[in-house]
Amino acid sequence: MFYGTLVWDPWLIVVQIVCLQCLYYLTLGFFLSILVGTRVSRMSLVYFFDYATLTVSTVTGWCVIASFMLSALAGAGYLLLLIERAKKCLDFSATVYIVHLFICIFYGGWPSSITWWVVNGTGIAVMALLGEYLCIRRELKEIPITRFRSNV
């Protein structure tokens, strides 16, 4: 965590994006399996990528929404571990959700549900703001300096 001169390392950025995306979907899958898997007979990618599953009219829909929100909270922790810089949190959070948008478009078409947009907009805000807060707290910690006294 030494922040000296800024070095442009595109491979590091790509690896961070891939790791963050994978951790986000692993966490989302974990929460979906706990909250939704107990309510439905068969889990599928529909709950990940189809905008129609994000609904407030069913209990299962609320469980899907809760899974997305809990994944955003966990994503803030991943930003703290992987990115470590507060000024980069919004960029990486936006990247996670933009990639998710493109996968959703590829999987089921343009998300036309207002609930999908609200949930994902709230998710990006939670992930970015909480990630920035956690990173700022880490960056502002005092650096312990030990002094060695010689017995002269």
Secondary structure, 3 states (H helix, E strand, C coil): CCCCCCCCCHHHHHHHHHHHHHHHHHHHHHHHHHHCCCCCCCCCCHHHHCHHHCCCCCHHHHHHHHHHHHHHHHHHHHHHHHCCCHHHHHHHHHHHHHHHHHHHHHHHCCCCCHHHHHHHHHHHHHHHHHHHHHHHHHHCCCCCCCCCCCCC
